[in-house]
C-alpha cells in the first residue's frame, strides 16, 4: 500500500496536469500536501481518506517530588 497518491490519482483529484495548477487547486481545496525536490505536489493518503496520521508523543520529563 502506498503512503502517497500517485501522479494519476493527483490528476484525477485536482483535474489538473501541471504542477502549478495542481498546487493552486490543492490549496483551494484545503488538502494537505508537500512539495518534493522536483517541485511536484505530494499528497499523503491520510489527507484525503479521513484518517489522521499518528503522531509520536514526545516523552515529557516530570521531576520527582
Secondary structure, 3 states (H helix, E strand, C coil): CCCECCHHHHHHHHCCCCHHHHHHHHHHHCCCCEECCCCCEECEHHHCCCCCCCCCCCCCCCCCC
